[in-house]
Amino acid sequence: QLLKKVKPIFDAVGADLFIIETTFAGHAKELANQIDLSEYDGFIGIGGDGTLHEITNGMLSRSDGNKIPIGIIPGGSGNSYMHDLKLTDPLKAAKAITNGSTRSLDAAMVKINHVMKYAINMVGWGLVTDVGNRAENFRWLGTNRYTILSVVEVFRHKNRSATLIMDDKKINDEFTFIIACNSIHVGKGMKIAPKAKLDDGLIDLIVIRSGATRTRLLQVLPKLFDGSHIN
């Protein structure tokens, strides 16, 4: 449906589109990793943060080291990265692409069990990871599933022990969650890291130690939508 809406915008500027419909999880990553990029000016995905994550990881892990600009037409549940770019409208996003609007953005290298991955949005641990995992099974809730499941996970109130190392500072403690953000937004419009910038070379760390009551966490939850929780 989105492809039908945005295709005329590309047709109007005489852009040749080579269209591939993904058929399995990881397909976008495989395409970005294996396709011959020499014939293309850009690689566009229609999807959300997961699609962008796949394309970025495929592109940045190519054996030939080649890269071309990545464009996204927002069509996912959260589209949090596109919130930061102020391009949540698919038609506006398509016009930005056809106008040739490109910019350099940060990516974080994340090593998990000796496997390298790239994160351009955020790296979550604890409650935020539980919400993300649970959300995969509740897509029928639609775009608000992240908010609804955040409340569910607050009631489960699961804390974990961890060692957090920031530069030379080491903290051994129990935490509700830790989230390292490159973008302001996560989920469906939550401004969890309101001071984050996509291109400042920094990761913004939001740390919630254990000890906060369910009531306190529920009071703070609405503040995530305007970023006032950091106060």
N, C-alpha and C positions, 0 to 999 in steps of 0.2 A: 504493500500500500504506500509506504513512504517513498519507495523507488519511483513509483508512478507519479508522485507529487513533485519530486525534485528533478526527475530526468529532463523535463522541459527547460529547466534553468541551464543545464549543461548543453542541451541541444541549441539553445539560443546563442551561445558563444562559440558554437562549432566544435565542442569538445568531443573527442572519440572516447566512448566508455567501453571497456572490456569487462563485462559483468559476469561474476561467478557467484552462485548461491551456495553458501556453506551448508554442509550436510551432517557435520558431527562436531562435537566439542573439540576444540583445538585445531579445527580446519583453517581458521583465519591465521593462526600462528604459523601453521605449516605453509600456507600460501606466501605469507610475508617473508618466510625464511628460505623458500625454495624457488619462487618464481623469478624469471629473468627480468631484472628491474631496468635493464638498459633501454627497453622499448617504452617505458612509462615516465610520466612527469610527476605522478603522485599515486599514493595508495589510499583509497577511501573505504571506510567501513560504515555500514549502517547498523547501529547497535548502541550499547551502553558502555559502562566502565569495563565490563568483562571483555567486550570485543576490542576496545582500545588496548587493554592489557595484553591480549593475545597478539595483536598486530605489532605492538611495540616490542614485545619479547621476541617475536619472530624476526623482526627487522634488526634488532640490536645483537642478535646471536648468529647472524649470517656468517658463514665460513669465509665469504669473499669480502666481508666488511663494507659492502655497498649499502647506501641508505638513500631513500628519496622521501620527500615530505609526506606526512601522514595526515589525512583529513578524516573527520568523523561527522556523520549525519546522526544526530541524537535519536535513538530509537529504543533505548533501554528502560529499565525500571527506575534507576536513580539518576543517571547522567550527571553525576556530581562534578566530574572534570569539566563538563561543558558549562556548568553553572559558573565556574571560575572564569571561563572565557566569555561569559555572557552570550553564549550561542546555543541556548536550549531550544530555540525554534528551528526545526529542520530546514525551512526555506532560507532563513538568515544564514545558517551554517553553510548551505549549498552556495549561496551568493558570495560568502567570504572566501570559499574555495575557488570559485570561478574568477573572483577578483585577484587571485594570486596572493591573498593575505597569509604570509607565513611568519613564524617566529620561533626562535630557539627556546626550548623548555628543558627543565631538569629531569633527570631519571636517576633513581637510587639503585645501586647494585646491592642485592640482598643474597647472602650465602646461607642456604639451609641444608644441613647435612651434606656439605661439600658440593651442592648443586647451586649454580648461579642463576638468579632470576632478576628481573628489572621491575621496579615499582615506580610509577609516575604519579600515582594518586596518594596512596598511604600504605603503611604497614601496620597491621593491627594485631593485638595480643590480648587474650582474656575475654571479657564480655563482648567486645566488638567483633571478635572472631566467632564467638558462639552465635551472635546475631546473624553474621554473614553465612555461616554454615547452615543454620536453621532456615534462613530465608530461601535457600535453594529449593526446599521442599514445600514452600508456601507461595509459589509464584501466582497461584490463583487469587491471592489477596490483593494483587495489583501493585501499583506504585507505592502504596502506603505500608507495604509489608515490613520495611525496615523499622519504621516508627512503632508499629504494633508489637513486633518481636523484641524491640528494645525494652518495652514495658514488661513483656514476659520474662526476659532474662534478668531484669532488675528484681523481679519477685523470686526468681531462682537464687539470686544473690550468691554467686559462686566466686570465692576468692582463691588465688593461687600464689604460691611462693615463687620468687624469682630474684635473680641478681640483675640489676639494671646498671649498665656502665655508660656514662656520658663523659666523653673526653677522659679526664683522669679521675672522675668521681664515680665511686662504686656504692650502690645502695642495695643492701640485702633486706627484703621486706616481703609482705604480702600485699598483693594488688588486686583491685577489681578489674582494671584494664589499663593498658598502655597503648597509645596510638601515636605513630610517627607520621606526620602529615606533610606532604608537599603541596597539597591543595587545601583551600579553605573548607570546601564542602565534602561531606561523605553522605552515603545513603540518599535519601530523598530531601535534599535542600538543607541538611543540618550543617551549620557553620561551626564545626567542631574546632577548627584552628583559624580563627578570624584574622590573624595577622600573617598567615602563610602566603607566600608568593611562589608562583610556578617557576620563576627563573632567577631566584636570588642565591642559589647554591646552598640553601639551608633547609634542614628538616625541622619542623615545629613539633615539639614533643608535648603531648597532653598525658599527664599521669594521674590516675585516681588510685590512691592507696586504699587498702581495706580499712574498715572502721566506720565508713559512712552507712547510715541506716537506709533501709528501703525507702522510707518516707523522704529522707534527704535526697536520695538519688532521683526519686520521682519529681521532687520539687525542682531539681536542676534540669531535668530532661527537656521541658519546654524552652529553657534558655538556650539550648543548643541551636535553635532555629534563628536566633538573632546574635549569637556569639557572646552574650553577656555572662555566660557561665564562667568565663575565665576571671571575672571579677570576684 
